[in-house]
């Protein structure tokens, strides 16, 4: 995982899948950040734990702005399965 922290923003480029291990690493680095950008360029899949983690961040008492770059196709399939495609503002979250 490559990371860069700049004031209130954490940028992450995952070197593998977005799973519980990645969630734990991101969580330990996210302290005091209000923005999180995750590049999934190298991810083959995204687990439900990772999606739930992002959802909880975005809907916490002190919400974190989450942006996703280069999500694999399975990311959108998982959102649909979990019913979050209707809740999330994907045009704001998913970046080209």
C-alpha positions as CSV (number, residue, x, y, z in Angstrom):
1,X,0.0,0.0,0.0
2,X,1.3,3.4,-1.0
3,X,0.1,6.3,1.1
4,X,0.5,10.1,1.2
5,X,-0.9,12.2,4.0
6,X,-1.4,15.9,3.5
7,X,-3.1,17.8,6.3
8,X,-6.6,16.4,6.5
9,X,-6.3,14.2,3.4
10,X,-5.1,10.6,3.1
11,X,-4.4,9.3,-0.4
12,X,-4.0,5.5,-0.7
13,X,-3.0,3.3,-3.7
14,X,-3.7,-0.3,-2.9
15,X,-1.2,-2.8,-4.2
16,X,-3.8,-5.6,-3.9
17,X,-7.4,-6.2,-3.1
18,X,-9.6,-4.0,-0.9
19,X,-10.2,-6.4,1.9
20,X,-10.2,-6.4,5.7
21,X,-6.4,-6.2,5.9
22,X,-6.5,-3.1,3.7
23,X,-9.3,-1.6,5.9
24,X,-7.2,-2.2,9.0
25,X,-4.2,-0.4,7.5
26,X,-6.2,2.5,6.2
27,X,-8.0,2.8,9.6
28,X,-4.7,3.1,11.4
29,X,-3.5,5.9,9.2
30,X,-6.8,7.8,8.9
31,X,-6.7,9.5,12.3
32,X,-7.7,13.2,12.1
33,X,-8.3,13.1,8.4
34,X,-11.5,14.3,6.9
35,X,-10.8,13.2,3.3
36,X,-9.8,9.7,2.0
37,X,-8.9,8.8,-1.6
38,X,-8.5,5.2,-2.4
39,X,-7.1,4.1,-5.8
40,X,-8.1,0.5,-6.6
41,X,-6.0,0.3,-9.8
42,X,-4.5,-3.0,-8.6
43,X,-7.6,-4.5,-6.9
44,X,-9.2,-7.5,-8.4
45,X,-12.0,-7.5,-5.9
46,X,-13.5,-5.5,-3.1
47,X,-15.0,-7.2,0.0
48,X,-18.3,-6.3,1.7
49,X,-16.2,-5.4,4.8
50,X,-14.4,-2.7,2.8
51,X,-17.6,-1.3,1.4
52,X,-19.3,-1.3,4.9
53,X,-16.2,0.5,6.3
54,X,-16.4,3.2,3.6
55,X,-20.2,3.5,4.3
56,X,-19.6,3.9,8.0
57,X,-16.9,6.6,7.4
58,X,-19.2,8.6,5.2
59,X,-22.1,8.4,7.7
60,X,-20.2,8.9,10.9
61,X,-20.9,11.7,13.4
62,X,-17.9,13.4,11.9
63,X,-18.1,12.1,8.3
64,X,-15.1,11.5,6.1
65,X,-15.3,12.4,2.4
66,X,-14.4,9.3,0.5
67,X,-13.3,9.1,-3.1
68,X,-12.6,5.9,-5.1
69,X,-10.5,5.8,-8.2
70,X,-10.3,2.9,-10.7
71,X,-12.8,0.5,-9.0
72,X,-13.0,-3.0,-10.5
73,X,-16.4,-4.0,-12.0
74,X,-17.1,-6.1,-8.9
75,X,-17.2,-2.9,-6.8
76,X,-20.4,-1.8,-8.6
77,X,-21.9,-5.3,-8.4
78,X,-21.3,-5.4,-4.6
79,X,-22.9,-1.9,-4.2
80,X,-25.9,-3.2,-6.0
81,X,-26.1,-6.4,-4.0
82,X,-25.9,-4.4,-0.7
83,X,-28.4,-1.8,-2.0
84,X,-25.9,1.0,-1.6
85,X,-26.0,2.1,-5.3
86,X,-29.3,3.9,-4.4
87,X,-27.8,5.5,-1.3
88,X,-24.4,6.6,-2.3
89,X,-23.8,9.5,-4.7
90,X,-21.6,7.6,-7.0
91,X,-21.0,10.6,-9.3
92,X,-19.3,12.3,-6.3
93,X,-17.5,9.2,-4.9
94,X,-16.2,7.5,-7.9
95,X,-13.5,9.5,-9.7
96,X,-12.4,8.9,-13.3
